[in-house]
Amino acid sequence: MNEMVTSPPPRSGIVQSIDRAMAILEVLGEDEEGYRLTDLARRTGLSVSTVHRLLTTLEQRRFVQFDRSDGMWHVGRGAFTIGSAFVRQRNFVAPALPLLRRLRDQTRETVNLGIVDDGEVVVLTQVESREIMRAITRVGGRAPVVNSGMGKAILASYSDADVDAAISRHGLRKITEKSITGASALRADIATIRQRGYALDDEEFVTGLRCAAAVVYNAQAEALCAISISGLAVRVSDERLHVLGRLIAEAAKELTVILGGQLPGR
């Protein structure tokens, strides 16, 4: 990703220095390889002197760290500690891990768990495939709900009115050649998901990556999170994609029970 990340226009009540520091952290979080000072300035649209001053402050609080061997800035353990607190608040992540690992071992593919946040799916945890060539989505990574298997699985649990509201608010982006860009096509896909019990992402967010996903419900029979199995398209044929779909649907029902949730209509 090389596009510039700029802060939104100032609003009443916004502290500019904090807003700028958060923009720097967001950029650093995109790439574990880190960024040079000049690259951070270019990406955030801030001056080099401003970025350096903010980085120095963040470094003192251990939110960032500087590698003097290569001149690269990285996310620090302070940011990790706070980010981990977000996951700990979602107390369903740890109980889900044994099931996610079982799915990884059963399918030999990567298994993910995510939630919806402001029109995007956020990956909370992941159990990576042991294959040399494998699908990996960064924990904390985000994807539009309409372009991801987990997002569409959760979207399908919403009412038609809420689905339409989500389309109106967040729109439909063409990220790959296979992305769904028409509202009617998305509604038809949602209807299919509801009928068969799982969603598919057929290279709609990342070219060459396919996944099957299903929703996990809370005690009120509302979407709590979603889980998915993702693999390279060269290894996941059309037939196998639906096999994975049926597998993830059953696993989502099992996880719903484990977490004390309630399946709709029961």
C-alpha positions in Angstrom: 0.0 0.0 0.0 1.6 3.3 -1.1 -1.2 5.8 -1.0 -1.0 8.7 1.3 -2.8 8.4 4.6 -4.0 11.8 5.6 -5.8 12.9 8.8 -9.5 13.9 8.4 -10.3 17.6 8.4 -10.1 19.1 11.9 -13.4 18.8 13.9 -14.5 20.5 17.0 -13.0 18.7 20.0 -10.2 17.1 18.1 -6.6 17.4 19.5 -4.5 17.8 16.4 -1.3 16.4 17.8 -3.0 13.3 19.1 -4.8 12.9 15.7 -1.5 13.1 13.9 0.2 10.6 16.3 -2.6 8.2 15.7 -2.2 8.6 11.9 1.5 7.7 12.3 0.7 4.6 14.3 -1.9 3.5 11.8 0.7 3.6 9.0 3.3 1.8 11.1 0.7 -0.9 11.8 0.4 -1.7 8.1 3.8 -3.2 7.6 5.8 -5.2 10.1 9.0 -4.3 8.1 8.7 -0.7 9.4 9.1 2.7 7.7 11.8 5.3 7.4 11.1 8.8 8.7 10.8 10.3 5.2 8.4 7.5 4.2 6.2 8.2 7.2 6.1 11.9 6.4 5.1 11.2 2.9 2.4 8.7 3.9 0.9 10.9 6.5 1.2 14.2 4.6 3.1 15.7 7.6 6.4 17.5 7.6 9.5 15.5 8.5 10.1 17.7 11.6 6.5 17.1 12.8 6.7 13.4 12.3 10.1 13.2 14.1 8.8 15.2 17.1 5.8 12.9 17.4 7.9 9.7 17.0 10.2 10.9 19.7 7.3 11.3 22.1 5.8 8.0 21.1 9.1 6.3 21.6 9.4 7.6 25.1 6.0 6.0 25.8 7.2 2.8 24.0 4.4 3.1 21.4 7.1 3.0 18.7 10.6 1.8 18.5 13.6 2.8 16.3 16.0 0.3 14.8 19.3 2.1 14.5 20.8 -0.7 12.4 18.6 0.1 9.4 16.9 3.4 10.3 13.4 2.0 10.4 10.6 2.8 12.8 8.3 0.1 14.1 5.3 -0.3 16.3 6.4 -0.7 19.9 5.3 -2.9 22.7 3.2 -0.2 24.3 0.9 -0.2 21.3 0.9 -4.0 21.4 -0.2 -4.0 25.1 -3.2 -1.7 24.4 -4.1 -3.6 21.2 -4.0 -6.9 23.2 -6.5 -5.4 25.7 -9.0 -5.0 22.8 -8.8 -8.7 22.1 -9.0 -9.6 25.8 -12.3 -7.7 26.0 -13.6 -10.1 23.4 -13.6 -13.0 25.8 -14.7 -15.4 23.1 -11.3 -15.4 21.4 -9.4 -17.8 23.8 -12.3 -20.4 24.0 -12.4 -20.4 20.2 -8.8 -21.2 19.6 -9.0 -25.0 20.1 -11.7 -25.2 17.5 -9.8 -23.0 15.1 -6.7 -25.2 15.5 -8.7 -28.3 14.9 -10.1 -26.8 11.7 -6.5 -25.8 10.6 -5.3 -29.3 11.2 -8.3 -30.9 9.5 -8.1 -28.7 6.3 -4.4 -27.7 6.3 -5.6 -24.2 5.5 -5.5 -20.9 7.5 -8.4 -20.3 9.9 -9.6 -16.8 11.0 -11.9 -15.2 13.5 -13.2 -11.6 13.0 -15.8 -9.1 14.0 -17.4 -6.2 12.2 -16.4 -2.7 13.0 -17.8 0.3 11.2 -18.4 -1.4 7.9 -15.2 -3.5 7.9 -14.2 -6.9 9.2 -11.3 -6.9 11.7 -9.3 -10.1 12.1 -9.0 -10.7 15.8 -7.1 -14.0 15.7 -5.7 -16.5 13.2 -4.3 -20.0 13.1 -2.0 -20.2 10.2 -1.7 -23.1 7.8 1.5 -25.1 8.0 1.7 -25.2 4.2 4.7 -23.4 2.7 2.3 -21.6 0.4 -0.5 -20.4 2.5 -3.1 -17.6 3.0 -2.2 -15.1 5.7 -4.2 -12.1 6.7 -2.6 -9.9 9.3 -4.2 -10.0 12.7 -5.8 -6.6 13.1 -6.1 -6.4 9.3 -9.4 -5.0 7.9 -11.5 -5.6 4.9 -14.8 -4.2 3.7 -17.7 -6.4 4.8 -19.0 -6.8 1.3 -15.7 -8.0 0.0 -14.9 -10.6 2.6 -16.4 -14.0 3.5 -16.6 -13.2 7.2 -18.2 -9.8 6.4 -20.8 -11.3 4.2 -21.6 -14.0 6.6 -22.3 -11.5 9.3 -24.1 -9.2 6.9 -26.5 -12.1 6.0 -27.5 -12.3 9.7 -28.9 -8.7 9.4 -32.4 -7.8 8.3 -32.9 -6.7 4.7 -33.3 -3.1 5.9 -30.0 -3.2 7.7 -28.3 -4.8 4.7 -29.6 -1.9 2.5 -28.5 0.6 5.1 -25.0 -0.9 5.1 -24.8 -0.7 1.3 -26.0 2.9 1.4 -23.5 3.9 4.1 -20.4 2.1 3.0 -20.9 1.5 -0.7 -19.6 -1.3 -2.9 -15.9 -1.0 -3.9 -14.3 -2.8 -6.8 -11.1 -4.1 -5.2 -10.5 -7.1 -7.6 -12.1 -8.1 -10.8 -14.4 -10.5 -8.9 -15.6 -7.9 -6.3 -19.4 -7.5 -6.1 -20.2 -4.0 -7.2 -23.9 -4.1 -7.7 -26.5 -3.8 -4.9 -28.8 -6.4 -6.5 -25.9 -8.9 -7.0 -25.0 -8.5 -3.3 -28.6 -9.0 -2.2 -28.8 -12.2 -4.3 -25.5 -13.4 -2.7 -26.9 -12.6 0.8 -30.0 -14.6 0.0 -27.9 -17.6 -1.0 -25.7 -17.3 2.1 -28.9 -17.4 4.3 -30.1 -20.5 2.5 -27.0 -22.6 2.6 -25.6 -21.3 5.9 -22.1 -20.1 4.8 -20.6 -17.3 2.8 -17.9 -17.5 0.1 -15.2 -15.0 -0.9 -14.1 -16.0 -4.4 -11.1 -13.7 -4.8 -13.3 -10.7 -4.1 -10.8 -9.0 -1.8 -7.4 -10.5 -2.7 -6.8 -12.0 -6.1 -5.7 -15.7 -5.7 -7.4 -16.1 -2.3 -10.6 -17.9 -1.6 -12.4 -18.5 1.6 -15.6 -19.9 3.2 -17.1 -18.3 6.3 -19.9 -18.6 8.8 -21.4 -16.5 11.6 -21.2 -17.3 15.3 -24.1 -16.1 17.4 -24.4 -14.7 20.9 -27.0 -15.5 23.6 -29.5 -13.2 21.8 -29.1 -15.0 18.5 -27.3 -12.0 17.0 -24.0 -12.1 15.2 -21.1 -12.2 17.7 -18.3 -12.8 15.2 -17.5 -14.9 12.2 -14.9 -17.6 11.4 -13.4 -18.5 8.1 -11.2 -21.0 6.3 -9.0 -19.3 3.7 -6.7 -20.8 1.1 -4.9 -20.2 -2.2 -7.2 -20.5 -5.2 -4.8 -23.0 -6.8 -5.5 -25.3 -3.9 -9.2 -24.5 -3.3 -11.3 -25.7 -6.3 -15.0 -24.9 -6.7 -15.9 -28.3 -5.2 -13.5 -28.0 -2.3 -14.7 -24.4 -1.6 -18.2 -25.7 -0.9 -16.7 -28.6 1.2 -15.0 -26.0 3.3 -18.2 -24.0 3.5 -20.2 -26.9 4.9 -17.3 -27.6 7.4 -17.1 -24.0 8.6 -20.9 -23.8 8.9 -20.9 -26.8 11.3 -17.9 -25.4 13.2 -19.7 -22.0 13.6 -22.7 -23.8 15.1 -20.4 -25.7 17.5 -18.7 -22.6 18.5 -22.0 -20.8 19.1 -22.9 -23.6 21.6 -19.4 -23.5 23.2 -19.7 -19.7 23.8 -23.2 -20.0 25.2 -24.9 -18.5 22.2 -28.2 -19.2 20.6 -28.9 -20.2 17.0 -31.6 -18.2 15.3 -35.1 -19.8 15.3 -34.5 -22.0 18.3 
